[in-house]
């Protein structure tokens, strides 16, 4: 499968999810928490570490990054048919994973230790803000992808009733639902052939075979 085919299978929603996962991974290496203010630049010039990346900003930070990256990977593998999940289940995993990432990241943001002093403050940095925005965007388009695949948040039971449905492709046509109260199927009796046709007896005429009158022997004169 080439890039254009993958792009077509992802669609708009899948493309935004994948792009959001890549940007989230890049953003995780920038400053998420630390010092800000005029004096922070002087401390940084003196060799003092003034910020930490998303991988060092606590469980809520790096776990949310992993969730968004995993959602992007699910979108790609689902489009390539490498997952033993029905498309509806793929959309549900995308939506659930991204929403969980948003919740965890927001909790991490609200629980950052914060302080302020003369010319400097401690708290969330722009890496956290960008991460929150990216997680929300991925969650929105993951939900749109879920609904585009036939999902409905009011009927989540249908997601698990669909089963695997093959490796990432559309589920095959399903037969009628099994009813345990229905009587077992009774096949018809085997076909019984009729007796072979018996034609009428050959016609027997009552008259005797025609016997012509015997001519007297021919006498030459």
C-alpha positions in Angstrom: 0.0 0.0 0.0 1.5 3.4 -1.0 1.1 6.7 0.8 -1.8 7.9 -1.4 -3.8 4.8 -0.7 -3.2 5.0 3.0 -4.2 8.7 2.9 -7.4 7.8 1.1 -8.3 5.1 3.6 -7.6 7.3 6.6 -9.9 10.1 5.3 -9.9 13.5 6.8 -10.6 12.4 10.3 -7.8 9.8 10.3 -5.3 12.2 8.8 -5.9 14.8 11.5 -5.6 12.0 14.2 -2.2 10.9 12.8 -1.0 14.5 12.4 -2.0 15.2 15.9 -0.1 12.2 17.2 3.1 13.2 15.4 2.9 16.8 16.7 2.1 15.5 20.2 5.3 13.4 20.1 7.4 16.3 19.0 5.9 18.7 21.6 6.6 16.2 24.4 10.4 17.0 24.1 9.9 20.7 24.8 9.4 22.4 28.1 6.1 21.4 29.9 6.8 22.6 33.4 9.4 25.0 35.0 10.4 28.6 35.5 9.0 31.5 33.5 9.7 35.2 33.7 12.5 37.6 33.1 15.0 36.0 35.5 14.4 32.5 34.2 16.4 33.4 31.0 19.3 34.6 33.2 19.3 31.4 35.2 19.2 29.4 31.9 22.2 31.3 30.6 24.0 30.4 33.8 23.4 26.7 33.1 20.6 26.2 35.5 17.8 23.8 34.2 14.7 25.9 34.2 12.2 23.4 32.6 11.4 19.8 32.1 9.9 18.0 29.1 6.7 16.1 29.0 8.5 12.9 29.8 9.7 14.4 33.1 6.6 16.3 34.0 4.9 13.5 35.8 2.7 10.5 35.0 -0.2 12.6 33.7 2.1 14.2 31.1 3.9 11.3 29.6 1.0 9.0 29.8 -1.2 11.3 27.9 1.5 11.6 25.2 1.6 7.8 24.9 -2.2 7.7 24.6 -2.3 10.2 21.7 0.5 8.4 19.9 -1.2 5.1 20.4 -4.4 6.5 19.0 -2.6 7.7 15.9 -1.0 4.2 15.5 -4.4 2.5 15.8 -5.8 4.8 13.1 -2.9 3.9 10.8 -3.0 0.1 11.5 -6.8 0.1 11.2 -6.6 1.8 7.8 -4.0 -0.7 6.6 -6.1 -3.7 7.8 -3.6 -4.8 10.3 -5.9 -5.0 13.3 -8.4 -7.8 14.0 -11.1 -5.3 14.8 -14.1 -4.1 13.0 -14.0 -0.5 11.8 -16.6 0.5 14.4 -14.4 -0.9 17.2 -11.4 0.9 15.7 -13.3 4.2 15.9 -14.3 3.5 19.5 -10.7 2.8 20.6 -9.6 6.1 18.9 -12.3 8.1 20.6 -12.0 6.4 24.1 -8.2 6.7 24.1 -8.0 10.3 23.1 -10.8 11.4 25.5 -8.9 9.6 28.3 -5.7 11.5 27.3 -7.5 14.8 27.5 -8.8 14.1 31.0 -5.4 12.8 32.3 -3.6 15.8 30.8 -6.0 18.3 32.3 -5.6 16.7 35.7 -1.8 16.9 35.3 -2.1 20.6 34.4 -4.3 21.5 37.4 -2.1 19.6 39.8 1.2 21.2 38.8 2.9 22.8 41.8 3.0 26.6 41.3 4.8 29.4 42.9 5.8 33.0 42.1 8.5 35.3 43.2 10.4 38.4 42.2 10.7 38.2 38.4 10.1 34.5 38.2 7.2 32.0 38.5 6.9 28.2 38.5 4.1 26.4 36.7 3.0 25.0 33.4 4.9 26.1 30.3 3.8 26.4 26.7 4.5 22.7 26.0 1.6 21.8 28.3 -0.7 24.3 26.6 0.1 23.0 23.1 -0.3 19.4 24.4 -3.7 20.1 25.7 -4.8 21.7 22.4 -3.5 18.8 20.4 -5.1 16.3 22.7 -8.5 18.1 22.3 -8.2 18.3 18.5 -7.4 14.6 18.3 -10.3 13.7 20.6 -12.8 15.7 18.5 -11.7 14.1 15.2 -11.5 10.7 16.8 -15.1 11.1 17.9 -16.1 12.2 14.4 -14.4 9.2 13.0 -16.3 7.0 15.4 -19.6 8.4 14.4 -18.6 8.2 10.7 -18.1 4.5 11.1 -21.6 4.1 12.4 -21.0 4.6 16.2 -23.4 6.2 18.5 -22.5 7.3 22.0 -26.1 6.5 23.1 -25.7 2.9 22.0 -22.2 1.8 23.0 -23.4 -1.8 23.4 -23.6 -2.1 19.6 -19.8 -1.6 19.5 -19.1 -4.7 21.4 -21.8 -6.7 19.7 -20.1 -6.2 16.3 -17.2 -8.5 17.2 -13.9 -8.6 15.5 -15.1 -8.5 11.9 -11.8 -9.4 10.2 -8.5 -7.7 10.1 -9.4 -4.1 10.1 -11.7 -4.3 7.1 -15.5 -4.0 7.0 -17.4 -6.7 8.8 -18.9 -9.3 6.5 -22.6 -9.6 6.1 -24.2 -11.2 9.1 -27.1 -13.6 9.1 -30.3 -13.3 11.1 -29.9 -13.0 14.9 -30.1 -16.3 16.7 -33.3 -16.8 18.7 -32.9 -19.5 21.4 -36.7 -19.8 21.6 -37.1 -20.6 18.0 -37.9 -24.2 17.2 -35.0 -26.0 15.5 -35.1 -26.1 11.8 -36.9 -29.1 10.4 -35.9 -30.1 6.9 -38.5 -31.4 4.6 -38.8 -35.1 4.0 -36.5 -36.4 1.4 -37.9 -36.5 -2.1 -39.5 -39.7 -3.1 -39.5 -40.5 -6.7 -42.7 -41.8 -8.2 -43.0 -45.2 -9.7 -41.7 -45.5 -13.2 -44.3 -44.9 -15.9 -46.0 -48.1 -17.1 -47.2 -47.7 -20.6 -50.1 -49.7 -22.0 -49.6 -53.2 -23.4 -48.7 -53.3 -27.0 -51.8 -53.3 -29.3 -52.9 -56.8 -30.2 -55.2 -56.8 -33.1 -58.1 -59.3 -33.2 -57.9 -60.0 -36.9 -55.6 -62.7 -38.1 -52.8 -61.6 -40.3 -54.0 -61.1 -43.9 -53.7 -64.1 -46.0 -54.1 -63.5 -49.7 -55.9 -66.0 -51.9 -53.5 -68.5 -53.4 -53.3 -68.2 -57.1 -53.2 -71.4 -59.0 -49.9 -72.2 -60.4 -49.2 -70.5 -63.6 -49.5 -72.9 -66.5 -47.9 -71.9 -69.6 -49.9 -72.9 -72.6 
